[in-house]
Amino acid sequence: MKLISIEGSPIAVGIIGYVLYFYFLKNKTIRRNVERLFHSRKASFYWIQMTRGIAFISMAILPLSFIIFYDITFWSPNFVWKNQDSFFTLILTIILIPLGAINSKAKEHLIQYPQVRMDKWNPLVYIINILSWGIYLLGYEYLFRGILFLGLLPFVSSIQAIAINTTLYALAHLYKGKKETLGSIPLGIILCMITLETKTIWTAFAIHWIMASNNFIWSHRHQSSQKKISLKNNFKRD
């Protein structure tokens, strides 16, 4: 099969979907207008939830609808969880959770995370934020490990597919800074190799969601601690 063909077109549709999401995410005018609709204390929360919903639509629903509409049969979105997924997820979780906890203490990290900035949280909002991470990352992994990796394999070699995918994955992290961009390269390669072995996106999705949830929990904890220390110091000065 040729890459420039109806069979290869979901790759272009997926990339367009990501660009549309990124435009929405970084559009300050849209963000300002959306945040005006909500109370200032929760504006950040609602904005982030909305961007994650838009991401799922752009990166999963849009290309999947295109595939179904044009009946591109070799694209199979029916990924089944396998024993291999359980094994790889367990191994990577054991390695990545402690690393994430350590990394979350860094000042640079706390400038960017947690994404939602609120002074007061309740259990429902806390759980919704973790669940919305899952929705976002399901769309994200459907695009990156599904369409932009498994979808490339009929057209190029596995090594070429890993190289292309890792490059695109690193580019998608550029706006998050040098550290995350460089860190995305080995992680991207590992996730591609596991996806190549399992032929599913589930390990990549599970690991990504666990990492994001772990990062949110620890970042939120460290940020809250810093605020308490700052308030105590201000109180002492007064």
PyMOL commands that set and color helices and strands:
alter all, ss='L'
color gray80, all
select helices_A, chain A and resi 9-26+28-35+43-69+83-103+107-112+123-150+158-171+174-176+178-198+202-237
alter helices_A, ss='H'
color red, helices_A
deselect
rebuild
show_as cartoon
